[in-house]
C-alpha cells in the first residue's frame, strides 16, 4: 500500500481538475477574453472611468469660465457707464494723472540700493 498522500491518490485542486476537461478550458478562456474586452477595450470599464473623470474636469472648467464671463460682462458694463471705474482703470493700468497732480513713487529698498 502506498504512503498516505502519494501523487496517485492525492486529490488535485479544483482549478486543475476543471482545466483538465477541454470544454471547461475553452469556456474559461472565452470568459477571460470577454472579461479582458470589457475591462480594457476602448468601450471598456477602465476607459469609461477615465472619460467620466475627464467630463467632470471639463464641467468644472466650464463653470469657471462662465464665472469669468459674468465678471468680465459686469466689468464691461461698468466701463461703459461708470466714470469712477473708467478713471480707476486709467490711473491703475495706464499711469494717467489729472492735471496739476503730483505723483510720488515709492521705490522698494532693494531697488534703491542697486541704483
HELIX and SHEET records of a PDB file:
HELIX    1   1 UNK A   14  UNK A   20  1                                   7    
HELIX    2   2 UNK A   22  UNK A   40  1                                  19    
HELIX    3   3 UNK A   45  UNK A   81  1                                  37    
HELIX    4   4 UNK A   83  UNK A   94  1                                  12    
HELIX    5   5 UNK A  109  UNK A  114  1                                   6    
END                                                                             
